Amino acid sequence: MNKIKKLFTEHPHSIGETYFEHLICAAGYGLRMIVAGIAAIIHSVFPFLFETTASDLAKEINGDVDSRKDEAVIQEQTELLD
């Protein structure tokens, strides 16, 4: 059982999250990516619609991921100093 639990928790813990925190965040990214994909498909047929939606969402997700990485590094450094 412990090996199975480790499969689900090792990565989230490595970035300073619980399994459920990681689940919510990753699912949110996935949903935003789906929305961006649908907007891009609609835009491909109707170029006057959703002109920047997909790229805006991609930039937003990328910025959020970078910010979360920075927070995880700061948290790790703080724990090392304590």
N, C-alpha and C positions, 0 to 999 in steps of 0.2 A: 504493500500500500504506500509506503514511504516513497518508493521510486516513482509511482504514478503521481503522487502529490507534487514531487519535485518537477515533473514535466510541466505542470500547470503553473508553478509559482516561481521557478528559477529566473526566467526572463523578467517578469514583473518586479521581482525583488531587486534585480540588478539595476533597475532604473528607479528604485525608490517607491514602488507602488505595491499595493496588494493585488491579488488576482482580480477582484471586483473593480477596483479603480482602473486597472488596465483594460478590463472588459468594456467598461463604459466608454473610455477614451477611444480605444481601437474601433469599437462599433460606431462611434460618432464619426471618426475619420472615414470609415467605410461607407456610411450613409451619405456623407458629403461628397465622396468620390462618385457614388452612384448618381447623385443629383448633377454633379459636374458632367458626367458622361452623358446623361440624358439631355442636358442643355447643349452639349457639343453636337450631339446627333441632330437635335432640332435645328441648331444653328447651321449645320451643314446643308440642310434642305432650304431653310429660310434664313439667309445670311444677315438679315436685318433684325433678327431676334437673338437675344442672349449673346450679344457681340463680345462681351468680356467675361461672362459668367464663369465659364470653365477655368479660364486662366486666373481669374480673381480667387476662385475657391482653391485652386492648386497653390497659389501664393499664400493664402490664409492658412492652409493645412501645413505647408512647409514652415511658415513662421511659427506656428504653434508647436510643431515637432522640435524645431530648433530651441525654442524657449524652454520646453520641457526637458530637453537634454541639458541645457545650461542649469536648470534648477536641480536636476539629479546630480550633476557634478558638484554644485555648491553644497548640497545636502551631504554628499559623500565626504567632501573635504571637512565640513563642520563636524561630522561624526568622527573623523580621524583625529581632529584636534581635541575632542572632548575626552 
